[in-house]
């Protein structure tokens, strides 16, 4: 590993040749890989062949990076429509893993990985971890969920790639988290920012001082939106450095982080092409303008994505970073193009709530989702108007109806939800697209 | 047997200021008289139950005012206003397996006490009370109280 002195810190690179490569050379690699990619998806995926044919593009039309704009977008809906494996480009025998995310209408999305996909994923995070000074000798406590969710296993493989020691504790059981953090000398913690703040509260109650009683110095926080103000609060309260991590399950999982400069997230250009577009027109926006993030995967085999609409609002920055890395950065995500909510790391669409309620004749069609942050934890409460026919004058009947709705929602959303029946006519009606969410979280 | 049932008005109300005032003023305008009244509260919401002199009108007025409202058949039992009466009633119903879901009571000017009960088995309850000689109210009694 090469060490450089820059940005006030001793900077290490996982792959200095690639990470510090001049932008024009990097774009040459992107162009070559893009040409190969369009050929690959056209010949390996009936979905992409049809999509390209409908758009009137042939693989040979794509010669330069600018030609990327000729290609049609890919949407999350495409993954749902082709559930489970309709978009895969490899036979099942080449798959070594599946991850599955919950879907809006009951249909989840499935992501398959070849051996190379897993390795590319770990490589991406390996570079990212190195860029925040995490490597051999570090103990990385992975407090993201393990299992079908990509957070836990993603960080796990990334940490092993750079030779850190992984503590695969997953989410929850805060007492155990704090105990093992002290006993095993955790230096780096990966979890949602709200869970970290909750953990910090618990630690305070138990008289545990992060600076004196633990070796924690770095936090990797993501899977839900957070802000510079939260970073300051977390860093001031605990003395650690807090870094943003970015990725989505469709792209593999968590893939990228900020570097120690904390000035944008590096998206590895040899693996991905980033575009920022106007979500209304689909036009590519110039560097520096805020728009929707669109990513094309260059090295994925099982489920390559062409111009995938991520749905997050951000800004692209192609200026070389102070850390010496030349790969383009995206600035902090500032919202969603669609109405997706992220609650305790779980993606929730109001449409999911609606489709659950529609199946229950006991409740009316009018509802409102209230999102709040109480004791640093995201909470979600749904108010539903009482239905005339379902009204019983027994208190227990109403309470059990609330419980029934809550458990139906939990089984679809994978999230505990408060349910409150309210009087008819109390949920505001509006003309056109009605507002279904009141988000009171102060980020 | 239906004539021995009393029509109770039940309504769903959120536990927030002004709700009761709303109901009361609706009744005032419609000159509906409340004979007995109780609120069962459970956190965010409550169920208001009442016996009124004109249940159909009360139902319509509340429904038009946007309330979730229902009519429930309950029994009105006349008791002497002396100790031990409630125990007797509960005992005879219990023996026959008629379960009281809820109950509330009021006292009239004539020194009679009335007990309103909702039971799981109206027929058994009416028969049992009749056999025991415990008088039941009907709607005309309610109107004339």
Boltz contact constraints between the chains, C-beta under 6 A:
constraints:
  - contact:
      token1: [A, 386]
      token2: [B, 12]
      max_distance: 6.0
  - contact:
      token1: [A, 386]
      token2: [B, 68]
      max_distance: 6.0
  - contact:
      token1: [A, 388]
      token2: [B, 68]
      max_distance: 6.0
  - contact:
      token1: [A, 391]
      token2: [B, 12]
      max_distance: 6.0
  - contact:
      token1: [A, 391]
      token2: [B, 68]
      max_distance: 6.0
  - contact:
      token1: [A, 391]
      token2: [B, 70]
      max_distance: 6.0
  - contact:
      token1: [A, 393]
      token2: [B, 10]
      max_distance: 6.0
  - contact:
      token1: [A, 393]
      token2: [B, 47]
      max_distance: 6.0
  - contact:
      token1: [A, 393]
      token2: [B, 72]
      max_distance: 6.0
  - contact:
      token1: [A, 395]
      token2: [B, 40]
      max_distance: 6.0
  - contact:
      token1: [A, 395]
      token2: [B, 42]
      max_distance: 6.0
  - contact:
      token1: [A, 395]
      token2: [B, 47]
      max_distance: 6.0
  - contact:
      token1: [A, 420]
      token2: [B, 44]
      max_distance: 6.0
  - contact:
      token1: [A, 422]
      token2: [B, 14]
      max_distance: 6.0
  - contact:
      token1: [A, 423]
      token2: [B, 14]
      max_distance: 6.0
  - contact:
      token1: [A, 424]
      token2: [B, 66]
      max_distance: 6.0
  - contact:
      token1: [A, 424]
      token2: [B, 68]
      max_distance: 6.0
  - contact:
      token1: [A, 425]
      token2: [B, 66]
      max_distance: 6.0
